[in-house]
Amino acid sequence: MGFFDSDFKTVLPMEKQQYYIDDTFGLRTLDESNRLTLKNIPGVPHPAWIQDTDVISQYILPCLED
């Protein structure tokens, strides 16, 4: 969830992004209540998280099960 700073050279971690600080869509709330799961899987490109059914089945769906 990191993203480039305005200089487009430095990557700011999620916690330093304005959307997190302002809790625009509840991400900080999820994080602070230990309900946020972040995964960095080597070899899985960014678009795969929404387009690759194997990636979705293996990494996303198990996080949604209770």
C-alpha positions, 0 to 999 in steps of 0.5 A: 500500500506504499506509493510514490511521494510527490518527487516520484522517487521516494516510496512512502509507506502506507502509514505516511500516506494521507489516505491512511492518516485521514482514515479516508476509507477505514484503512487506519481503523482496520490496521489499528484494530488488527483486522488488516492483513498485508501480504507481499508475495514475490513474483506476483505482479500488482494486477494479479491481485484482481485478475489472476484467479489462482492468486485470488484463491490462494492469497485473498479468499483465505483472508476473508474466511472466518 
